[in-house]
């Protein structure tokens, strides 16, 4: 099951990255460069828009180390089965990881932004994540449109994203039934049983999706940045500054770094 899920996830990410690059290359480069708006910078830096925004990644750092360590320990090979009293520990750990994945601002913003590009909405600078009816908004504005367009990512999200499971865990309204090999969840929408196998599949789809998406984004980012050239045509930021994005390869000490830079462009 592990190898099949990993291949399915990788195929979906490859497809959506290629489609985004072809649909709107400037928006795709902004996505790779983690472009954000930081209000108040314009008086010092010409624009409120920044690229290579790292704060979200920093906040995810320790959590990512945790889930990767857990995967190496339990899923280094096929056939991991929940059994005996260890099943409660394993499932509780996986529910924690699962919930944190779908609560991660960086991960959710990445999905929203990538989806928006292939759906013809350009790059989402502002108000990327909804503050109300979050799960309904995600289904209606990301999962369903992607599936309607035939993108594999939409079907992967459908197989991984289950807000009732996250909500039940977050509010301690669940029970792991070892004999029945089921998890009882009791969110506000009503109680439901989820088999161990069904939960494990959702967990693996979610964790591989987050990990592979981050890896693909970093690889594509470095490939583009290492060209060391202007990457985009001139465009206007949301606050009206005409810019281009260039790639830059740096060496600091014995380490190589790749980065994007926003370059101001004079109006014709």
C-alpha positions as CSV (number, residue, x, y, z in Angstrom):
1,X,0.0,0.0,0.0
2,X,2.8,2.4,0.9
3,X,4.5,2.3,-2.5
4,X,1.2,2.6,-4.4
5,X,0.2,5.7,-2.3
6,X,3.6,7.3,-2.8
7,X,3.4,6.8,-6.6
8,X,-0.1,8.1,-6.7
9,X,0.8,11.2,-4.7
10,X,4.0,11.9,-6.8
11,X,2.1,11.6,-10.1
12,X,-0.5,14.1,-8.8
13,X,2.1,16.6,-7.7
14,X,4.0,16.3,-11.0
15,X,0.8,16.9,-13.0
16,X,-0.3,20.0,-11.0
17,X,3.2,21.6,-11.0
18,X,3.5,21.2,-14.7
19,X,0.0,22.5,-15.2
20,X,0.6,25.5,-13.0
21,X,3.9,26.3,-14.8
22,X,2.0,26.3,-18.1
23,X,-1.1,28.1,-16.9
24,X,0.7,31.2,-15.4
25,X,4.4,31.1,-15.2
26,X,4.8,34.3,-13.2
27,X,2.3,33.0,-10.6
28,X,4.1,29.7,-10.5
29,X,7.5,31.4,-9.8
30,X,5.8,33.5,-7.1
31,X,4.5,30.2,-5.6
32,X,8.0,28.6,-5.7
33,X,9.4,31.7,-4.1
34,X,6.8,31.8,-1.3
35,X,5.8,35.4,-2.1
36,X,3.9,37.2,0.7
37,X,2.7,40.6,1.6
38,X,4.1,42.2,4.8
39,X,2.3,45.4,5.6
40,X,4.5,48.3,6.4
41,X,7.6,47.4,4.4
42,X,6.8,49.8,1.5
43,X,8.2,52.9,3.3
44,X,11.5,51.1,3.6
45,X,11.7,48.6,0.7
46,X,9.7,50.1,-2.1
47,X,6.9,47.5,-1.8
48,X,5.1,45.5,0.9
49,X,5.6,42.4,-1.2
50,X,8.4,40.0,-0.3
51,X,9.8,36.8,-1.7
52,X,11.5,33.9,0.1
53,X,9.2,34.3,3.0
54,X,10.5,31.7,5.6
55,X,8.4,32.3,8.7
56,X,5.8,29.7,7.9
57,X,8.5,27.1,7.1
58,X,10.2,27.9,10.4
59,X,7.0,27.3,12.4
60,X,6.6,23.9,10.7
61,X,10.2,22.8,11.2
62,X,10.0,20.8,14.4
63,X,6.7,19.2,13.5
64,X,8.1,18.1,10.1
65,X,11.1,16.5,11.9
66,X,8.7,14.7,14.2
67,X,6.5,13.2,11.5
68,X,9.6,12.2,9.3
69,X,11.1,10.5,12.4
70,X,7.8,8.6,13.0
71,X,7.6,7.5,9.3
72,X,11.2,6.2,9.3
73,X,10.5,4.3,12.5
74,X,7.2,2.7,11.5
75,X,6.9,2.9,7.7
76,X,10.3,2.1,6.4
77,X,8.9,-1.0,4.8
78,X,5.5,-2.3,3.7
79,X,3.0,-4.0,6.0
80,X,2.9,-1.9,9.2
81,X,-0.1,-3.1,11.1
82,X,-1.8,-1.6,14.2
83,X,-1.8,-4.4,16.8
84,X,-1.9,-5.0,20.6
85,X,-1.8,-2.1,23.0
86,X,0.7,-0.4,20.7
87,X,-2.1,0.3,18.3
88,X,-3.5,3.0,20.7
89,X,-0.1,4.7,20.8
90,X,0.5,4.5,17.1
91,X,-3.0,5.7,16.1
92,X,-2.9,8.5,18.7
93,X,0.5,9.7,17.3
94,X,-0.9,9.5,13.7
95,X,-4.0,11.4,14.6
96,X,-1.7,14.1,16.1
97,X,0.3,14.2,12.9
98,X,-2.8,14.1,10.7
99,X,-4.4,17.0,12.5
100,X,-1.3,19.1,12.5
101,X,-0.9,18.6,8.8
102,X,-4.4,20.0,8.0
103,X,-3.9,22.8,10.5
104,X,-0.6,23.9,9.0
105,X,-0.9,27.4,7.4
106,X,2.1,26.8,5.2
107,X,0.7,23.5,3.8
108,X,-2.8,24.8,3.3
109,X,-1.6,28.1,1.7
110,X,0.5,26.0,-0.7
111,X,-2.5,23.9,-1.8
112,X,-4.8,27.0,-2.1
113,X,-2.2,28.9,-4.1
114,X,-1.2,26.0,-6.4
115,X,-4.9,25.2,-7.0
116,X,-5.7,28.8,-7.8
117,X,-3.1,29.0,-10.5
118,X,-4.4,26.0,-12.4
119,X,-8.0,27.2,-11.9
120,X,-7.1,30.5,-13.6
121,X,-7.1,32.7,-10.5
122,X,-3.5,33.8,-10.6
123,X,-1.3,34.0,-7.5
124,X,-3.2,34.5,-4.2
125,X,-1.4,37.3,-2.4
126,X,-4.1,38.2,0.1
127,X,-6.5,36.4,2.4
128,X,-5.3,33.0,1.2
129,X,-6.9,31.1,4.1
130,X,-10.6,31.5,5.0
131,X,-11.5,32.4,8.6
132,X,-15.1,31.1,8.5
133,X,-16.5,27.8,7.3
134,X,-13.0,26.7,6.7
135,X,-13.7,23.1,5.7
136,X,-16.7,23.9,3.5
137,X,-14.6,26.6,1.7
138,X,-11.8,24.2,1.1
139,X,-14.0,21.5,-0.4
140,X,-16.0,24.0,-2.6
141,X,-13.1,26.1,-3.7
142,X,-10.3,23.5,-4.0
143,X,-11.2,19.9,-4.0
144,X,-14.4,20.0,-6.1
145,X,-13.0,22.4,-8.8
146,X,-9.8,20.3,-9.1
147,X,-11.8,17.1,-9.5
148,X,-14.1,18.7,-12.0
149,X,-11.0,19.8,-14.1
150,X,-9.7,16.2,-13.8
151,X,-6.6,17.0,-11.8
152,X,-5.3,14.1,-9.8
153,X,-4.6,16.3,-6.8
154,X,-8.3,16.8,-6.3
155,X,-8.8,13.1,-5.9
156,X,-5.8,12.7,-3.6
157,X,-7.3,15.5,-1.4
158,X,-10.6,13.6,-1.4
159,X,-8.8,10.5,-0.2
160,X,-6.9,12.3,2.6
161,X,-8.9,15.3,3.9
162,X,-11.6,14.4,6.4
163,X,-12.3,17.4,8.7
164,X,-14.6,15.4,11.0
165,X,-11.7,13.2,11.9
166,X,-9.5,16.2,12.8
167,X,-12.3,17.9,14.7
168,X,-13.1,14.8,16.8
169,X,-9.4,14.4,17.7
170,X,-9.0,18.1,18.5
171,X,-12.0,18.1,20.9
172,X,-11.2,14.6,22.4
173,X,-14.4,13.1,21.0
174,X,-13.1,9.8,19.8
175,X,-12.3,6.3,21.0
176,X,-10.0,3.6,19.5
177,X,-11.7,0.3,19.6
178,X,-9.0,-2.4,19.4
179,X,-11.3,-5.5,19.2
180,X,-13.4,-4.0,16.4
181,X,-10.3,-2.4,14.7
182,X,-12.3,0.9,14.4
183,X,-12.1,4.5,15.5
184,X,-15.3,6.0,16.8
185,X,-15.3,9.8,16.1
186,X,-18.0,12.1,17.5
187,X,-17.8,15.5,15.9
188,X,-20.7,17.9,16.0
189,X,-21.9,16.5,12.6
190,X,-22.6,13.1,14.3
191,X,-20.8,9.9,15.3
192,X,-19.1,7.7,12.7
193,X,-16.9,4.6,12.7
194,X,-13.7,4.6,10.7
195,X,-11.8,1.3,10.2
196,X,-8.2,1.1,11.0
197,X,-7.3,0.5,7.3
198,X,-9.3,3.5,6.2
199,X,-7.7,5.8,8.7
200,X,-4.2,4.5,7.9
201,X,-4.8,5.2,4.2
202,X,-5.9,8.8,4.9
203,X,-2.9,9.3,7.2
204,X,-0.5,8.1,4.6
205,X,-2.0,10.1,1.7
206,X,-1.8,13.2,3.9
207,X,1.7,12.8,5.2
208,X,3.1,11.9,1.8
209,X,1.3,14.7,0.1
210,X,2.7,17.3,2.5
211,X,6.2,15.8,2.3
212,X,6.4,15.4,-1.4
213,X,4.8,18.8,-2.2
214,X,7.5,20.5,0.0
215,X,10.2,18.4,-1.8
216,X,8.9,19.2,-5.3
217,X,8.6,22.9,-4.5
218,X,12.1,23.1,-3.1
219,X,13.6,21.2,-6.0
220,X,11.8,23.3,-8.6
221,X,12.7,26.5,-6.7
222,X,16.4,25.6,-6.7
223,X,16.4,24.6,-10.3
224,X,15.0,27.9,-11.4
225,X,17.1,30.0,-9.0
226,X,20.3,28.3,-10.0
227,X,19.8,29.6,-13.6
228,X,21.0,32.9,-12.2
229,X,19.0,34.9,-14.7
230,X,15.8,37.0,-14.9
231,X,13.0,34.5,-14.6
232,X,9.9,36.5,-15.4
233,X,8.6,39.3,-17.6
234,X,7.9,42.6,-15.7
235,X,4.7,42.6,-13.7
236,X,3.0,44.7,-11.1
237,X,2.7,43.8,-7.4
238,X,-0.6,44.2,-5.7
239,X,0.6,47.6,-4.3
240,X,1.5,48.8,-7.8
241,X,5.2,48.4,-8.1
242,X,6.6,47.1,-11.4
243,X,9.1,44.2,-10.7
244,X,10.7,41.1,-12.1
245,X,12.0,38.0,-10.4
246,X,15.5,36.9,-10.9
247,X,17.3,33.8,-9.7
248,X,20.5,33.9,-7.7
249,X,23.0,31.2,-6.6
250,X,25.0,32.1,-3.5
251,X,27.9,30.5,-1.7
252,X,28.3,31.3,2.0
253,X,31.3,29.5,3.5
254,X,31.1,25.9,2.2
255,X,27.4,25.9,1.6
256,X,25.5,26.8,-1.6
257,X,22.2,28.6,-1.5
258,X,19.6,29.3,-4.1
259,X,17.2,32.3,-3.9
260,X,14.8,34.5,-5.8
261,X,14.9,38.3,-5.7
262,X,12.4,40.9,-6.6
263,X,14.0,43.5,-8.9
264,X,12.3,46.9,-9.4
265,X,11.7,47.8,-13.1
266,X,11.3,51.3,-14.3
267,X,8.0,52.0,-16.1
268,X,8.3,52.5,-19.8
